[in-house]
Amino acid sequence: MTPSPALRPATAAELVDLVMQAAAQGTPLECHAGGSKRNVGNPARRAQPVDLGAFAGIVDYEPSELVLTVRPATPLAEVEALLAANGQMLAFEPWDAGALFSGTTGKATIGGTVGAGIAGPRRLTAGGARDHLLGFHAVSGRGEAFKAGGKVVKNVTGYDLAKLMAGSWGQLAIMTELSLKVLPAPRSTATVVIEGLSPEQAVRTMSAAVGSQVSPVAAAYLPAQGGRPSQTCLRLEGFAESVALRRDQLAAMVATEGLATACHDDAPATLWQDIREAAPLRESETLWRAHLSPSRGAALAEALDRAGADWLLDWAGGLAWIGAPAGADIRALVAAEGGHAMLMRGPDHVRSSTPIRHPEAPALAGLSQRVRRAFDPAGILDPERWG
Ligand SMILES: Cc1cc2nc3c(=O)[nH]c(=O)nc-3n(C[C@H](O)[C@H](O)[C@H](O)COP(=O)(O)OP(=O)(O)OC[C@H]3O[C@@H](n4cnc5c(N)ncnc54)[C@H](O)[C@@H]3O)c2cc1C
């Protein structure tokens, strides 16, 4: 089936008209900006594409206020470059998911990043996209333009709709403007890599470090591969003196535990990029992302080894990226450890026959459906995304 050419609303008023008409006619819409994550989900969607490319550009940025207001189709790279030039950053460590999901980079936008709830290793301590979205303007599936939240960190009026919008994958409303909390970039960073730990030792070590004065901002585990031993990676950030002190504390902690002799801090610059983009699993036939309690991360890793799947752990064991051949029942292994798994990438025949998202418990599914109906009663916002 040839997809219809994309509609390109130029203003919020045009977007309102377009959505109202679609709602009246029951025409499903799929909104995108860069489109780098369109391959996540059911491949056979029949929605009318809506290109939000006109909603781009920085609206307001006051570095001293630590707030950035931006339109959703602004490239993520442009946002990050602007912040970096002012010594600031998006603390949830968003990343360009294009390489993983569609094979192309450079298309990721800030709207798509927040809409998909994309966050990197620092999410462990800094929170996710939802924790940094202060407010937004949007058009609901009813065709109503509305705004929620504000441009200040201390804002307690009304429902906290930002928490719903971040990670809603364009199924609740179409954002036309976002206000994000930004933070000063760290003055200094160091990564300590401890080699040769088992998954169980690694999860225990990451958990102990996170709960100590060492305060790593990120903690991940790469299993042994080829001739390389396993790597437990802990990232420290802050003022140089503080980072140096905490690096010594971490080395002492590792030595006391008698865990490993190799503990060094000359990690390659690409290490964290590879972890957040699951680069070691890029060639796998299917790619899954599992959330679970960090304390169950090691047990899941062992089950995945037994099943012949490849994996890496982030968020101190609370996030597993899993690469496996099509047909491997990864979801069952994750569920057995109390987690839930989302199929992020795979061939069309797998994505059209496997539920993309972990089945929700009935009460939660009912709640999700009621929330969606409230924003989009006609069910026109990308209704087939998850199959
Ligand atoms: C109490 C509770 C119960 C949950 N139950 C389930 C469940 O039954 N099944 C499940 O798959 N996930 C469930 N989740 C997970 C949740 O939906 C997110 O995937 C998870 O919390 C990480 O979200 P994030 O946006 O912070 O992470 P991110 O990594 O930033 O984003 C992951 C993205 O995956 C998408 N996603 C995946 N699954 C779901 C889902 N079921 N509903 C909405 N969005 C989803 C979201 O768009 C989310 O943005 C539950 C979370 C909580 C707190």
Ligand as a Chemical Component Dictionary entry (heavy atoms), coordinates in Angstrom:
data_LIG
# 
_chem_comp.id                   LIG 
_chem_comp.type                 NON-POLYMER 
_chem_comp.pdbx_formal_charge   0 
_chem_comp.three_letter_code    LIG 
# 
loop_
_chem_comp_atom.comp_id 
_chem_comp_atom.atom_id 
_chem_comp_atom.alt_atom_id 
_chem_comp_atom.type_symbol 
_chem_comp_atom.charge 
_chem_comp_atom.model_Cartn_x 
_chem_comp_atom.model_Cartn_y 
_chem_comp_atom.model_Cartn_z 
_chem_comp_atom.pdbx_ordinal 
LIG C1  C1  C 0 3.365  1.053  38.106 1  
LIG C2  C2  C 0 3.888  0.801  36.722 2  
LIG C3  C3  C 0 3.360  -0.232 36.001 3  
LIG C4  C4  C 0 3.815  -0.472 34.712 4  
LIG N1  N1  N 0 3.287  -1.496 34.030 5  
LIG C5  C5  C 0 3.700  -1.725 32.788 6  
LIG C6  C6  C 0 3.141  -2.794 32.067 7  
LIG O1  O1  O 0 2.271  -3.514 32.514 8  
LIG N2  N2  N 0 3.617  -3.008 30.835 9  
LIG C7  C7  C 0 4.574  -2.227 30.285 10 
LIG O2  O2  O 0 4.964  -2.452 29.140 11 
LIG N3  N3  N 0 5.118  -1.210 30.938 12 
LIG C8  C8  C 0 4.682  -0.947 32.186 13 
LIG N4  N4  N 0 5.245  0.062  32.886 14 
LIG C9  C9  C 0 6.371  0.750  32.316 15 
LIG C10 C10 C 0 6.128  2.118  31.795 16 
LIG O3  O3  O 0 5.102  2.195  30.855 17 
LIG C11 C11 C 0 7.419  2.580  31.172 18 
LIG O4  O4  O 0 7.761  1.770  30.067 19 
LIG C12 C12 C 0 8.539  2.513  32.192 20 
LIG O5  O5  O 0 8.118  3.067  33.424 21 
LIG C13 C13 C 0 9.665  3.333  31.734 22 
LIG O6  O6  O 0 9.090  4.508  31.263 23 
LIG P1  P1  P 0 9.933  5.771  30.968 24 
LIG O7  O7  O 0 9.130  6.606  30.048 25 
LIG O8  O8  O 0 10.389 6.347  32.219 26 
LIG O9  O9  O 0 11.150 5.098  30.277 27 
LIG P2  P2  P 0 11.729 5.421  28.965 28 
LIG O10 O10 O 0 12.813 4.504  28.681 29 
LIG O11 O11 O 0 12.052 6.852  28.969 30 
LIG O12 O12 O 0 10.564 5.101  27.939 31 
LIG C14 C14 C 0 10.110 3.834  27.568 32 
LIG C15 C15 C 0 8.919  4.072  26.681 33 
LIG O13 O13 O 0 8.287  2.873  26.385 34 
LIG C16 C16 C 0 6.915  3.127  26.173 35 
LIG N5  N5  N 0 6.113  2.130  26.831 36 
LIG C17 C17 C 0 6.457  0.857  26.927 37 
LIG N6  N6  N 0 5.522  0.171  27.482 38 
LIG C18 C18 C 0 4.531  1.007  27.783 39 
LIG C19 C19 C 0 3.288  0.842  28.347 40 
LIG N7  N7  N 0 2.837  -0.333 28.665 41 
LIG N8  N8  N 0 2.509  1.913  28.536 42 
LIG C20 C20 C 0 2.945  3.106  28.164 43 
LIG N9  N9  N 0 4.111  3.325  27.577 44 
LIG C21 C21 C 0 4.910  2.277  27.378 45 
LIG C22 C22 C 0 6.573  4.426  26.713 46 
LIG O14 O14 O 0 6.175  5.212  25.642 47 
LIG C23 C23 C 0 7.827  4.883  27.345 48 
LIG O15 O15 O 0 7.966  6.203  27.084 49 
LIG C24 C24 C 0 4.822  0.329  34.152 50 
LIG C25 C25 C 0 5.365  1.358  34.901 51 
LIG C26 C26 C 0 4.899  1.603  36.169 52 
LIG C27 C27 C 0 5.509  2.739  36.956 53 
# 
loop_
_chem_comp_bond.comp_id 
_chem_comp_bond.atom_id_1 
_chem_comp_bond.atom_id_2 
_chem_comp_bond.value_order 
_chem_comp_bond.pdbx_ordinal 
LIG C1  C2  SING 1  
LIG C2  C3  SING 2  
LIG C2  C26 DOUB 3  
LIG C3  C4  DOUB 4  
LIG C4  N1  SING 5  
LIG C4  C24 SING 6  
LIG N1  C5  DOUB 7  
LIG C5  C6  SING 8  
LIG C5  C8  SING 9  
LIG C6  O1  DOUB 10 
LIG C6  N2  SING 11 
LIG N2  C7  SING 12 
LIG C7  O2  DOUB 13 
LIG C7  N3  SING 14 
LIG N3  C8  DOUB 15 
LIG C8  N4  SING 16 
LIG N4  C9  SING 17 
LIG N4  C24 SING 18 
LIG C9  C10 SING 19 
LIG C10 O3  SING 20 
LIG C10 C11 SING 21 
LIG C11 O4  SING 22 
LIG C11 C12 SING 23 
LIG C12 O5  SING 24 
LIG C12 C13 SING 25 
LIG C13 O6  SING 26 
LIG O6  P1  SING 27 
LIG P1  O7  DOUB 28 
LIG P1  O8  SING 29 
LIG P1  O9  SING 30 
LIG O9  P2  SING 31 
LIG P2  O10 DOUB 32 
LIG P2  O11 SING 33 
LIG P2  O12 SING 34 
LIG O12 C14 SING 35 
LIG C14 C15 SING 36 
LIG C15 O13 SING 37 
LIG C15 C23 SING 38 
LIG O13 C16 SING 39 
LIG C16 N5  SING 40 
LIG C16 C22 SING 41 
LIG N5  C17 SING 42 
LIG N5  C21 SING 43 
LIG C17 N6  DOUB 44 
LIG N6  C18 SING 45 
LIG C18 C19 SING 46 
LIG C18 C21 DOUB 47 
LIG C19 N7  SING 48 
LIG C19 N8  DOUB 49 
LIG N8  C20 SING 50 
LIG C20 N9  DOUB 51 
LIG N9  C21 SING 52 
LIG C22 O14 SING 53 
LIG C22 C23 SING 54 
LIG C23 O15 SING 55 
LIG C24 C25 DOUB 56 
LIG C25 C26 SING 57 
LIG C26 C27 SING 58 
# 
